[in-house]
Every structure is written in structure tokens, then in C-alpha cells.
């Protein structure tokens, strides 16, 4: 009998099993001819996706914590309903959790379905008394993950309360790379961005992007695809998105990485975060009864 009888009723034998993960936390293990993947109920977080014939696409820290109330370092954390730190104007407590409320919570597994060569997993979480300590509005968040030769995430936030609110969201993808210092990120030329390492100064990208230092850029009004070209792995990771007007590019580099207890000393070189988002000026307003979906589609090809 499964250790997780409630979730196990959604399992598809041999294809999508609910099994113990790190620290015995439940995870969905997906095995198909098209791709393998792992999704933790904690944070509704994808921690592994490997299409057939490819190396692992997502980075997961060897030091990542799999603990209640702690975020998993790597994979694709869901940042909602704020990104980075909660503005002090919205809370008197400086200890408000970074990157929102949902990446450290256990989500409910609503459904698993097999559609042709893909597996679709639907998870959800909702506001309660504990979330209202930081975010006074009522919401329901749903994540629909489609695993196949591409990886698709559809994050839907619904306003289930009686007052309007704004929210930020980021599908905070840790793309696994051979060497972050030897990458080209294509698709952001001439795009305005805010540089969080320089007090959110407004700047403009000139040409392709290359990591040369710690980076935390929020590119504005972005709707076109972005691609990470990794010459060492001879592959291209492509991000397409809908319902998203921000693209975040992040790597902490050596000095800031050393401050992260859940990241190995040299692991900062092994990932590049390029993520679909709606943050800062692109925060999404929702009136009661409204919802908004942010979609990211990741594909991989060799070159």
C-alpha cells in the first residue's frame, strides 16, 4: 500500500506514481517514452525533467533542503503573490517570506491524466488564515504541468475574495547548464530592463546577454521567446510564454552564492535562471471572480 493513500488514487501505474522523495516528502515520479520527470507536492515544484535522448534540463542543488517551511533550491519554484521581498509598505514584519507564500507549502494533488504521449498533473493551493498574515486577500492558485517532449506550466491565480488585489508571479526556472560563464542568451536585444543589482536602475540590453557577474535583471514588456545557447552541452533551451510581460534573468555569481546555505560552493556555475514572470510594473490586477494564467513552455534541442 502506498505511503500516500490520498494522493495515490490519482496515480497511473507504471507512468505516474506517488512515491517517497527526499526526506520522505511525497513526489510524483513520471516515466514515459517521451520524458521522465519528478514533481514534489511541496511547493508544487518540478525538480527534474529529462526528455528522451537529452540530459537533465533542470538544476537541483545538492544542498537543497526538503523540509516543511523551507523552499527547494532548484527545479522550478513558484513565486506568488509577490516576487523577491514583500515591500515593507505591505507588512510591518521584515521577516515576510521571500518570493511569496506558495513555494514552501504543500499543495493538493487534484488530478493526473495521460494525454497521448504526455502526462498532465494538476495541483492547487488556496489562501487560509496563515497566508492572510502576509497577504490579506483570498485566492486560489492552480498549476497545470504537462510533461512530454516539451515542459509546459500553466499557473492560474483566481481572486476568490470580495476585494481587488494585485499579484506578482514568477515561474523561477533553474536551467541546468555546463558553465554559466560560457552561455549566450538570445532574444532580449534592445529590451529595457530593471537591474536589481543597481537599485532597479532602468537600462537597455544591447545584443545577446552573457553572464559576467551577479545578475538579477527584470526585462520589461517581453513576449518573444528567449533561448539559452550552451556550447559545452551543444544544446539550446528555449522558453516561450503567454500571459507574461516580464522575463527575469538571474545568477548569484560566486560571492552571493556563498551566502546561500542550500547551494554548493561551485554550483552557481551550473544553472541559469531565465523565467516567465509578471513582476514590478507588470503585476497583475484581479477583481473578485477574475483569474489570470501565466504560461511557460520549455523545449530543448541539440546543435
N, C-alpha and C positions, 0 to 999 in steps of 0.2 A: 504493500500500500504506500502511496506517495506520502512524503512528509508534509505536503501542502495540499490537503484534500479539497479545500475550497477552490484553489486555482486549478487543480488537476482536472477538473471537469471540462476545462477548455482545451486540454491537450489533444494533439493529433499524434497518435502513436507512431514512433519512428521518424516523425517530421518536426514536431514542435512539442518538446517535453518540458515539464516544470521540474527542475532538479535543484539540489543544493549548490550554491555558488560559494564564493569566498565568504568565510566566517559564517557559513551555513545560511546565507541570505538566499531567498528564492530567486532563481533566474529562469528565463525561457531559453532553452537551447534549440536552435533551429538548424536542421540538417536537410538540405535538398540538393539535387544535382546542379542547381543554379548558383547556390551560395550557402555558406554557413554563417550563423550569427548568434550572439548572446545578448539578451536584454534583461537587466535587473529590474525587479519591481521597485526597488529603492531608487527613487528619482526618475522612474520610467526610462532608465538610462541604457542606451545601446553601448556595450563595451567592446564588441567585436563584430566585424563584418568582413567576410572574405569571399568575394565572388570566385566562381570556379576558374582555375587557371591563373589566379592572381595571388600575390602575397597579401597579408593582413593590411587593411586600409586604415584602421583606427589605432591610435596610440593609447596605451593604458600604462600608467606609471607602475613600476614595480613596488613603489612605496604607498600606493593608494590605500586609503582606509575604507573598509567596508563595515562601517559602524552606524548605528542609529544616530541621527542628528548630524552626521558628517557627510560631506559631498565626496563622490568618487572622482578621483583625478584622472581624467582621460575619457575616451569614448565621446559621447555627445550629451553633456549635461543640458538640462532645460532651465534657462534663466527666465523667471517670471515671478511677480509682476513688475519687478524693477531689475535693472542691469547695473553692475558694479555695486557701489554702496547706496543704501537708501538715503536720499537727501535729508539732511538734518531738519529742514523745514517741515518734513513729513513725520518726524519722530523725534522725541526728546531723548531717546536711548541710543547712544553711539554704537551699541553692540547689535544693532539690527543685522540679520544675516546678509552677507554679501550675495549678490546675484539672485535675490528673491527668496521665495518660500517653498518652491516645489522640488528643487533638486535634492533636498535632504529628507523628503517624506516618502513613505511607502505608498505607491499608487495602487489603485484597484485594477485588476485584470478583468476587462469586460468581455473580450472575445478574441479567439484565434480562428482564422479561416484560411483555407488553401484556395487560391485562385490561379488555375493553370500552373505555371512554374514559380509562382510567388506565394509567400505566406504573409498574411496581414494580421497584425497584432494591434488591438485597441485597448488603451489604458486610460484611466481618468483619476482626477483628484478634485476636491472641492473645498471651498472656504469652510472654516469652522471657528470655534471660539479661540483656538490658539493662533490662527492666522490673523484674526481681527485685532490682535495686539499690535500688529505692524501695518496691516492694510485693512481698513475698516469696511471695505466693500465686499459684497458677496459675488462669488464667481464659481464657475465650473470650468476646468481645463481638461481637454481631451487630446491625446496623442495617438495618431494612427500611423503605424510603422509598416511599410511594405518592403519586404526583404526579397531580393531577387538579383538579377544581373546588375540592377541599379538599386540604390537605397533611397526610399522616399519617406520623409517625415512630414506629417500634416498636423500642426499644432493649432487647436481651436480654443479660444478663450470666449466664454459666454458670460454676459452680465446677468446674474440671476437675482439681483437685488432690486432696490427701488430708487437708487441714485446713480447718476452717471459717474464714470471714472475713466482715467487714462491708465494704460499699462505699457510697459516695455517688455520685449521678449527677445531672446537670442537662442538659436539652436547652435550651441557652443562647441563646434566640431573640432576635435583634436585629430587632424590628419597625420597619419604616420608617414614620415619621410626618412631618407637616409641621412641627410645632413641639412639642417635648416639654414646653414650659411652658404649653401650651394643650391639655391632654388630660384626659379623665376615664377612670379605670379602675374598672370596675363589677364587683362580685361578691365583694369582700373585707370588706364591712361587718361589724363585730363579730368579726373574726378575729384571734386572737392572733398576734403575730409577734415575731421577734428582730431588733433593729436593730443591724446590724453596724457602723454609724457611731457607735454609742454602746455599744461593748463588749458587743454582743449582749444589751443590756437587753431584758427582756420587756415588750412593750407590746400595745395592742389598737387595731385600726383602727376609727375612728368615721366612718361614712359612706363615700362614694366616695373613692378615692385620687386626689390631684393632685400632680404633681411640683412642689415649691417649693424644692428644694435637692438636694445629692448624696444619693442613696438607695441603700441595699443592705439590703433587708428580706427575711427568710425567713418567710413566712406558714406557720403550722403546721396540720396536720390538715385540709388543704384538698383537697376532692374536687369541688367545684362548678365550673362554667365561669366563666371570667373574660373580660371584654370590654374592649378599648381603644376608646374613642369619640374619633375625630379629627374635630372640627368643620371644620377647614380643608380636609381631603380628603373630607369628607362620607362617611366610611366607618367601619365597625366591624370590628375584627379580634377574632375570638372564639377562645379556647383552651379545648378540652375535653381531659380527661386521664383515664387509668386507670393503676393501679399506681403512683400518685404521691401522696404525702402532704405535699409541700412545694410552695409556689409562690414563686418568687423574683422580686422587682421591683427593677430596678437601672438607674440612670443616674448617671454620674460627675460631672455638672454641670461648670461651666467650669473650676474650679481643678484638680480631679483629672484632667479630660480633658487639660489642658495637660501633664500628666506622661506621657501616653501618646504615644510617638513614632509609633505607627502609626494615629493618629487626627488628622484635620484640625482646625484651631483651633476652628471653629464646628460641627463635625459632631456634637457631643454633643446638639445640639438636634434632630437628625434621626432619632433612634431611641429606643425604649423597650423595655427587656428585660423581658419577662414570660414566665416559663418553668416548665415542668413539671419537678419535681425530687424527689429523696429525699436530704435532707441533714440534718446535725446529728442530732437525736433520731430522725429518720426514716431514718437509714442502714439499709440492708437487710442482714440476716444471710443467709448462704448456707452450707449444709453441703455436703460433697462430693457431686457429682452433681446438686445443685439448680440452678435457674435462676430468674430474675425478669425480667419485662418491664415497662418503663415506656413508656407510650404517650401521645403528644400529637397532637391533631387541630386544625388551624388552618383556619378558614374566614373569608371576607371578604364583607361585604355593604354596600351603599350606603344612606345615609339622608338 
